[in-house]
Amino acid sequence: MTSAPNRSPGRPRLFDEEKTLDELTAVFWQKGYSNTSMADLVEASGVHKSSLYSTFGSKDELFATVLRRYMASRMETFSTLIARAGPGIDGIHSFLEMLCRDAADGSNQNGCLLVASSSELCGTTPGFENFGPQYRQALRDQLRKLVASVESETNPNHDITERRTNLLLGFLLGLDVATRGRADAGEIGLLIDGMHGTVDTWQTTPHQ
């Protein structure tokens, strides 16, 4: 992953860069990369096109900045949720309930920006070419912490932990797709209940 090129110093910026990135992220998130024009970004942010270019670079470079920033925020959120959920089977159930409330409250029906973008662009954004695999690996690393807490500290089974981590990862990615597909609270609840049932078997499944 490469960083955006350094911009030559010029007139002081007359806008809040973080607030502007929030606004630009919302546009990309709603419309997708290909359907978002520079005119859309100018209108949403109120920042002149030349200022956007001088601060963030091209549309590709801007989108890479948006994705890197979004992924860092997303991982911070998951880390917080996992810490709040606690260890063991009960912790995974608590984590799923927090996901259910977040997915079903209707405040964000766009799903995960990284999941949607990797499907649209297949990781072609300069400066963030492999953002799809990078996101999945970062999320896998977060989920592994939660799943590993189920295993006995005196008798860990790393193979089972990895399988369960990948299963939970696949579930979260599918949940994001369902959310972006405007699944209602009832459908989200059915998906979460299915995962709860699967997690319940983990406390009785013997190591193989």
Number of C-alpha atoms within 10 A of each C-alpha: 12 10 12 17 11 10 11 8 8 7 7 6 10 8 12 9 13 10 11 18 20 14 18 21 22 17 20 21 19 16 13 18 18 10 10 16 15 14 10 15 23 18 15 15 18 12 15 13 15 11 15 19 15 15 18 22 18 14 17 17 20 21 22 24 20 20 21 18 15 18 20 12 12 18 16 13 12 16 17 11 17 22 14 13 19 16 20 17 20 14 20 24 21 19 20 22 17 15 17 19 13 12 24 19 11 14 8 14 19 21 21 20 22 23 18 20 21 18 11 13 15 14 18 16 20 16 20 20 17 15 24 19 14 16 20 17 13 14 21 18 14 18 22 18 16 22 25 20 17 18 19 10 9 6 8 14 14 11 11 16 20 16 13 19 22 18 14 21 20 14 16 18 17 15 21 21 18 19 22 19 12 16 18 15 16 10 14 19 17 12 16 20 16 11 18 17 11 14 19 14 11 16 12 8 8 7 11 6
